[in-house]
Amino acid sequence: MTFNDFGKRKYWGWGLTGEGVPEQQRERVRRLLTSTFGVTPGELPPPVSPDQAELARSRLTLPGQDWYSSDPHQRLLHGAGKSYLDVLNMRHGRFNHLPDVVAFPGNLEQLASTMEWADQVNAAIIPFGGGTSVTGGVNPVVSSRFDGTVTINLGRLDKVLDIDTTSRHAYVEAGILAPALDAALRQQGLSIRHYPQSYYFSTVGGWIATRSGGHYSTLLGKIDDRVASLQVMAPDGTVSESRTLPAGSVGPDPNRLWIGSEGSLGIITRARVRIVRQPTHKSTSSLHFPDFESGLDAARAIVQSGLYPAHLRVLDPFEAMMSAGISGSGGAVGATMILGFESADFPVDEQHARAQKIATEFGGKARTAAGSSNSDESVDGWRDTFFKQPYLRDLMIEWGVIAETFETAIPWREAHQFYRDVRDDVMNVLQSQCGGGGVLCRTTHAYPDGVAFYFSFFAPARRGAEHEQYAVIKTAATDAVIKYGGTASHHHACGRDHAPWAHKELPELWYRAWKGARHALDPAGRMNPGVIFPEQ
Amino acid sequence: MTFNDFGKRKYWGWGLTGEGVPEQQRERVRRLLTSTFGVTPGELPPPVSPDQAELARSRLTLPGQDWYSSDPHQRLLHGAGKSYLDVLNMRHGRFNHLPDVVAFPGNLEQLASTMEWADQVNAAIIPFGGGTSVTGGVNPVVSSRFDGTVTINLGRLDKVLDIDTTSRHAYVEAGILAPALDAALRQQGLSIRHYPQSYYFSTVGGWIATRSGGHYSTLLGKIDDRVASLQVMAPDGTVSESRTLPAGSVGPDPNRLWIGSEGSLGIITRARVRIVRQPTHKSTSSLHFPDFESGLDAARAIVQSGLYPAHLRVLDPFEAMMSAGISGSGGAVGATMILGFESADFPVDEQHARAQKIATEFGGKARTAAGSSNSDESVDGWRDTFFKQPYLRDLMIEWGVIAETFETAIPWREAHQFYRDVRDDVMNVLQSQCGGGGVLCRTTHAYPDGVAFYFSFFAPARRGAEHEQYAVIKTAATDAVIKYGGTASHHHACGRDHAPWAHKELPELWYRAWKGARHALDPAGRMNPGVIFPEQ
């Protein structure tokens, strides 16, 4: 998928037009929904065709240059991210907030010119990488102090500028899509090895702006640690770039201010990211645990041991059951751990065996034998399933099911209780709002000091009342996460959807500092207003 | 060493009164200086006794509370850090800049009250942890817009508040000294395993404020990655604390703004740091390389392999020779690599063997056999020598030798050329300023994408002209580091000494952001003015 394919994406759901859940799996999920939740899937009329959609008129006069567009299809494609509400609204033809203009600058001059134009017409600027935000990060919902919104799609800034095989850096323009970067790297035996669920549709700049987390988890997990330098443009067109350094101590790390800034402090235009050699040794296995808690304890012991699995996930019993049910691989009872090691240098079987031994001490039983493989297919099968999950979510929405995920992180000491408390609170709200439903949980990342939980929930919606039901559920879930000590996001960023909780989670002095930095870089507060902290 | 021992420190040099270089080693170094540099060590009269020192009068009226002091000895002890110039000045009785008052708040209320008092009397505030800065970070050198300076010694905020053995966090007050923290942790089989050269005299808050680097390098090296949460006080007395999280993505990482802030954005009052189990398996060896470059290549291959040595240093031939000469362990020819692995979970001999094998591919030859040991003594011997090096530097100053170190980091691709270019530039300036001298280099940290170099230089000073000579040398060395693409510090912070280079190294937009954040937190610019960026 290149920039030129952007128009092939669905404006109303995940991924590409024509892609979705295969018929056979659809049927399995339908049966599962009926048997587990008593839901009778309904159907929706097809999505509105872009050329028949009735959109509010663009409030801005289109500038003359050829990189601007107010084409209805482009406005729809840039009108929202991919959260439950985004898909629900788009799928039902509710186009509440669309950018007035979409810009596709092809170089820094055009980008600066776009920023200048936005200033002239008093428009808010929404930076747009792959547009896969599930937290309202790209939704052009801004206060009335602006006379319009311009979404800047960075997809034409997609060049690979340098691959340094000695330092293992890839120097890229920020709008490059993950598969394009990996294709360039693969020719030299290298890889970014960063696989967020949005892999096929997200950009390096988007990863950095949102502190994304990848599928390969323990050491290479967070993009935060993979940034060696950044180039950033402020709304006044000033561009500056940090030095490429493995580490330093001249003041706070400048890169870290932009990593996670979600466009609020300028636009990331280039990045030098740390890359790795394509692994040649891989070994994975699946283990069974009597319950989630013992799986968690084993995960903790493994990551605290000094072993660095490339892949370590624990699925709670319900998640394991659903996962098996959806894939058709048979019923699972208890919790499941997926454990994998990889290396480009040495065989990993021993490390794997050591980790399995630790797991055994916590009641783990190998369900599949440790498998060594040089082929991507066998080891990365789970990853591919994982990439396709968002299509399933869209299907749920079509069928009238409220289906959403939320994620968080918590230190190990609090992890058991936190898991139970959050799950219980969400179950209660599903019960009161929808008369039932289910909450699933898996760990996505394990750190020496804590763990990231990824919760999914499903509940039968009342057609037409989904918004209200969802709002109550989302509020209860986020309240629970914050109340029990977690964070409102571990790799999906804050966006607009979590901004109401930011003041509860983030330190007051940080808020002041961020506001001061923002004011210095962007006196008009034009850059993605409303993300992280609510607009005032 | 506890806070109560603070008065036992030398105001004019490194460490404790009475501690220094043992007589036998003194003689070896004296001979080495004569034979290598043709220097005839001179002697200085003893340092001025604090009660006979003639100090400028304190410009501030001492507040009544018992945690303030304007005692001459305290003012001397807090008058400078431990850079070459600091020691030179103090040793010669040149007390150019002393704080007017030193405060020792014992709790947050007293700290807030001190900040309030500083505001009332228009004093600049110099936060002071262990005072071991070698970059002017604690020197009360501020612009005339202030009516005085108050140095806040945080040494009474030294409590261990919580040790979480499950999440492996130590929650401490920021003024705690490293050995006190380690003593508390050792009882539970845990350790901070962070050993900067200042270990015995520096504080956790100081480490965090300066982005310190520890002796155990590859994975646990930088304190940046060890911070799970921070409590910070702004000059208006507002205290806020980040959540304890293994990771997150709700905006930029708030902790990272204060990590490396050198007191410029408030005072770090508490930290929750990631700790580890005391290693029980250790293995180290020493390897010989024909030249530094092949040692560097081997180091790169080892860290890029996915092995994580606890300890990996390469000494250039001159450093290796001097190191052997000083310790008396015999002459070394070529470069030396010190390689060590450790684990609290599994034997590390195989990893060690794998790393040695990689080293062999680059011309490395094991000089000592890989040694496994459970005892701290054998493995950590090099560390103890390393801790004592600053005493040697003081001796050089006494003898009339300009002796200083500077450090930097650089990506691997540029590392060979950078090393040679910087070394040549420094040799040239030593030649022109002092008629000769020597430049040594070792790596202190190796990362998958680059390396940290630690340069030392020695040259015979012209008595009385040391200042001017040093200024020219320091400028040439820092110019070289910046010109060839490095950073002016990798684990010593920027301080006031490197601030003139900050605008050359750091991105313009970061400067704007930092200034905006600082203004929001500290409108008067009272907090450690002049560090990182020069005062305006």
Interface residues (C-beta under 8 A of the other chain):
Chain A: D164 T166 S167 R168 H169 T210 R211 S212 G213 G221 K222 D224 A228 V232 A234 T238 S240 E241 S242 R243 T244 L245 P246 A247 G248 S249 V250 G251 P252 D253 P254 R256 L257 W258 I259 G260 S261 E262 S264 L265 G266 R274 V276 R277 R300 Q304 S305 G306 L307 Y308 S343 A344 D345 F346 E350 R354 A409 I410 P411 W412 R413 E414 H445 Y447 P448 D449 G450 V451 A452 G485 G486 T487 A488 S489 H490 H491 H492 A493 C494 H498 A502 E505 L506 P507 E508 L509 W510 R512 A513 W514 K515 G516 A517 R518 H519 A520 L521 I532 F533
Chain B: D164 T166 S167 R168 H169 T210 R211 S212 G213 G221 K222 D224 A228 V232 A234 T238 S240 E241 S242 R243 T244 L245 P246 A247 G248 S249 V250 G251 P252 D253 P254 R256 L257 W258 I259 G260 S261 E262 S264 L265 G266 R274 V276 R277 R300 Q304 S305 G306 L307 Y308 S343 A344 D345 F346 E350 R354 A409 I410 P411 W412 R413 E414 H445 Y447 P448 D449 G450 V451 A452 G485 G486 T487 A488 S489 H490 H491 H492 A493 C494 H498 A502 E505 L506 P507 E508 L509 W510 R512 A513 W514 K515 G516 A517 R518 H519 A520 L521 I532 F533
